[in-house]
């Protein structure tokens, strides 16, 4: 994963390609040994398109919407692409930034080691 991030190819081929790199730059490594990030996703089902890319490196144990989708201006059609500048996204990112430590710093320092699940099929957890 570190090689994919550092070379800029993480998520290559996905419609959300650049979002993967932004997600990992902003991700936090928490005391409970989980990586957490806020991802802007326009799929009707959260991470519908991104899931195969993330599951190469993570066990996705919890994926949730920022708030009730009925209130989401993009989802209800009142403002297409509204999530990109939405205050709920900014609030979540600000709150998350106060937890844990930088995922990328932890990955670069060797404190965190990820296993590529495609190479180690059946290995379960990625930490």
Wavefront OBJ file of the C-alpha trace (Angstrom):
o trace
v 0.000 0.000 0.000
v 2.790 2.426 0.858
v 4.315 1.888 -2.572
v 0.925 2.498 -4.249
v 0.389 5.701 -2.258
v 3.918 7.059 -2.672
v 3.885 6.381 -6.417
v 0.428 7.936 -6.777
v -1.231 4.847 -8.238
v -3.524 3.984 -5.314
v -7.007 3.619 -6.794
v -5.727 3.835 -10.373
v -8.565 3.091 -12.763
v -11.315 4.114 -10.365
v -13.574 7.095 -10.996
v -12.554 8.230 -7.498
v -8.838 7.800 -8.222
v -7.495 10.989 -6.596
v -9.799 10.608 -3.613
v -7.898 7.505 -2.451
v -4.665 9.446 -2.112
v -6.396 12.317 -0.305
v -8.068 9.819 2.026
v -4.778 8.220 3.032
v -3.059 11.590 3.504
v -5.846 12.639 5.885
v -6.411 9.230 7.534
v -5.745 8.698 11.221
v -4.288 5.628 12.934
v -6.172 5.182 16.203
v -5.310 3.551 19.525
v -7.633 0.625 18.771
v -5.394 -0.210 15.777
v -7.932 1.014 13.208
v -7.405 3.408 10.348
v -10.151 6.000 9.959
v -10.867 8.550 7.287
v -13.666 10.631 5.831
v -14.363 9.815 2.231
v -16.587 11.823 -0.061
v -18.644 9.205 -1.870
v -21.459 9.725 -4.362
v -22.423 6.062 -4.737
v -26.014 5.077 -3.936
v -24.529 2.505 -1.537
v -21.522 3.861 0.413
v -18.239 2.741 -1.183
v -20.036 0.759 -3.862
v -17.348 1.551 -6.430
v -14.407 1.949 -4.036
v -14.866 -1.168 -1.896
v -12.742 -3.541 -4.066
v -9.836 -1.080 -3.995
v -9.972 -0.619 -0.209
v -10.491 -4.310 0.513
v -7.058 -5.021 -0.969
v -5.613 -3.448 2.186
v -8.328 -3.137 4.837
v -11.049 -5.118 6.545
v -13.838 -2.570 6.242
v -15.454 -3.069 9.626
v -17.574 0.077 9.678
v -18.750 2.282 6.841
v -21.335 4.934 7.557
v -22.886 8.040 6.068
v -21.933 11.419 7.506
v -25.591 12.081 8.254
v -29.085 11.002 7.247
v -29.066 10.657 3.455
v -32.498 12.261 3.279
v -30.800 15.488 4.412
v -27.942 15.143 1.924
v -28.362 17.745 -0.812
v -26.562 15.550 -3.352
v -28.550 12.437 -2.518
v -31.947 14.168 -2.507
v -31.133 15.938 -5.783
v -31.391 19.517 -4.546
v -27.673 20.218 -5.180
v -25.641 17.789 -7.311
v -22.077 17.164 -6.054
v -22.869 19.042 -2.823
v -20.764 16.699 -0.670
v -17.522 18.095 -2.047
v -17.935 21.342 -0.091
v -20.425 20.181 2.527
v -20.073 21.415 6.087
v -20.784 17.906 7.440
v -17.678 16.627 5.622
v -15.562 19.483 7.000
v -16.874 18.939 10.550
v -16.135 15.213 10.423
v -12.640 15.783 9.062
v -11.915 18.363 11.761
v -13.148 16.032 14.506
v -11.202 13.072 13.119
v -7.999 15.106 12.864
v -8.014 15.402 16.676
v -7.881 11.620 17.138
v -5.012 9.173 16.884
v -2.029 10.043 14.757
v -1.279 10.421 11.103
v -1.856 7.141 9.259
v 0.854 8.006 6.738
v 3.396 8.871 9.448
v 2.615 5.544 11.150
v 2.955 3.696 7.861
v 6.239 5.391 6.914
v 7.759 4.860 10.368
v 7.055 1.126 10.251
v 4.763 1.341 13.278
v 1.965 0.081 11.076
v 2.385 -2.801 8.668
v -0.265 -3.618 6.100
v -0.565 -6.904 4.295
v -1.700 -6.955 0.690
v -4.669 -9.313 0.917
v -4.326 -10.335 -2.719
v -0.884 -11.729 -1.984
v -1.890 -13.255 1.376
v -5.364 -14.610 0.690
v -7.187 -15.716 3.803
v -4.913 -13.807 6.155
v -7.822 -11.900 7.699
v -6.862 -8.695 9.450
v -4.561 -6.238 7.740
v -2.710 -5.065 10.809
l 1 2 3 4 5 6 7 8 9 10 11 12 13 14 15 16 17 18 19 20 21 22 23 24 25 26 27 28 29 30 31 32 33 34 35 36 37 38 39 40 41 42 43 44 45 46 47 48 49 50 51 52 53 54 55 56 57 58 59 60 61 62 63 64 65 66 67 68 69 70 71 72 73 74 75 76 77 78 79 80 81 82 83 84 85 86 87 88 89 90 91 92 93 94 95 96 97 98 99 100 101 102 103 104 105 106 107 108 109 110 111 112 113 114 115 116 117 118 119 120 121 122 123 124 125 126 127
